[in-house]
């Protein structure tokens, strides 16, 4: 199985959003963030030919990111609260095992959850040792969705992905 781990794109300022009394879960991507993610999704498509299942956190900024990626890949988005911020990485792995998924699975979520998930898959520790920027992504090879034994194939920023999308 391949896991394509994607951090949501640039969203509005969380402090300004909170100061207006709005729930963080409703904070959307900025207009520039949407454009940046379209370019990044085009770059992703040069590296990963297809996504069999695209799973997203239910928070608005992640769903919007997932929808942009889904448009590029012509696939559907499944929401899972196991990708919400601050969730234990084991929760998404349990969900993946229960689904019996194979092929390439895209995961769209938040930091520090995603980098902790990557650390868990690679080293069996719920620690972050990668820097997954907004709109960035990494591809992992895993024999099964379980801790330890995964392989990091690549890790790219949103800008690097966007440049790849320009040359396709």
Secondary structure, 3 states (H helix, E strand, C coil): CEEEEEECCCECCHHHHHHCCCCHHHCCECHHHHHHHHHHHHHHHHHCCCCCEEEECCCHHHHHHHHHHHHHHCCCEEECHHHCCCCCHHHHHHHHHHHCCCCEEEEEECCCHHHHHHHHHHHCCCCCCCCCCCCCEEEEECCCCCCCCCEEEEEECHHHHHHHHHCC
